[in-house]
Amino acid sequence: MLTLTIIQILQVLLDVTWWVIVIQFVLSLLIAFNVINMQSNFVRTLAYGFDRLTEPLYRPIRRILPNLGGLDLSPALVLLAIAILRIILNNIAASIVLGGA
């Protein structure tokens, strides 16, 4: 039972991470297209906070990926990794529930 609890906690953390990345991506698009203004303290603080949360996830990927100019594929790759980790955790949980482990 402890293993299932740990898997469920990891799944929640992956879900939160997924949402943080999606919100940061949408916020960066809104800023890039001047839909919202970085002159606002709230927007600037929010953007800075999300950048600080996601940068440790993106940094290793950015070191490996070639420079594509203004196109940053690191958020997409992190979301792909999260999806793969979800599949792995779900399979582990299913094997535990079915008595395989």
C-alpha positions in Angstrom: 0.0 0.0 0.0 2.9 2.4 0.7 4.1 2.0 -2.8 0.7 2.9 -4.3 0.6 6.0 -2.1 4.0 7.0 -3.3 3.0 6.5 -6.9 -0.1 8.5 -6.4 1.9 11.4 -4.8 4.3 11.3 -7.8 1.3 11.4 -10.2 -0.1 14.5 -8.4 3.3 16.2 -8.6 3.6 15.4 -12.3 0.1 16.8 -12.8 1.0 20.0 -11.0 4.2 20.3 -13.0 2.3 19.8 -16.2 -0.1 22.6 -15.3 2.7 25.0 -14.3 4.4 24.4 -17.7 1.2 25.0 -19.6 0.3 28.1 -17.6 3.9 29.4 -18.1 3.7 28.7 -21.9 0.3 30.5 -22.2 1.6 33.5 -20.1 4.7 33.8 -22.3 2.5 33.8 -25.4 0.3 36.5 -24.0 3.3 38.6 -23.1 5.0 38.0 -26.5 1.9 39.1 -28.4 1.3 42.1 -26.1 -2.0 40.8 -24.9 -0.9 41.5 -21.3 1.7 44.1 -20.4 4.9 43.4 -18.5 4.7 46.9 -17.0 2.2 45.5 -14.5 3.9 44.4 -11.2 1.6 41.5 -10.9 2.2 40.2 -14.4 6.0 40.7 -14.1 6.0 38.9 -10.7 3.9 36.1 -12.1 6.1 35.6 -15.2 9.2 35.7 -13.1 7.8 33.2 -10.7 6.8 30.7 -13.4 10.2 31.2 -15.1 12.0 30.4 -11.9 9.8 27.2 -11.4 10.3 25.9 -14.9 13.9 26.9 -15.7 15.5 24.0 -13.7 13.4 21.6 -15.9 14.3 23.3 -19.2 18.0 24.0 -18.5 19.3 20.4 -19.1 17.2 20.1 -22.3 18.4 23.5 -23.6 22.0 22.4 -23.2 21.4 19.4 -25.5 19.1 20.9 -28.1 20.6 23.0 -30.9 19.8 26.7 -30.9 16.7 27.1 -33.1 16.5 30.9 -32.8 13.3 32.1 -31.1 11.8 28.6 -31.1 12.1 26.8 -27.7 11.2 23.2 -27.8 12.2 22.4 -24.2 8.6 22.8 -22.7 7.3 20.3 -25.3 10.0 17.9 -24.4 9.4 18.2 -20.7 5.6 17.6 -21.3 6.5 14.5 -23.3 8.7 13.3 -20.5 5.9 13.8 -18.0 3.5 11.8 -20.2 6.0 9.0 -20.4 6.5 9.0 -16.7 2.7 8.9 -16.2 2.5 5.8 -18.4 5.3 4.1 -16.4 3.8 5.0 -13.1 0.4 3.8 -14.2 1.8 0.5 -15.4 3.7 0.0 -12.1 0.5 0.8 -10.1 -1.5 -1.7 -12.3 1.1 -4.4 -11.7 1.0 -3.8 -8.0 -2.8 -3.9 -7.8 -3.0 -7.0 -9.9 -0.5 -8.7 -7.7 2.6 -8.7 -10.0 4.8 -7.0 -7.5 
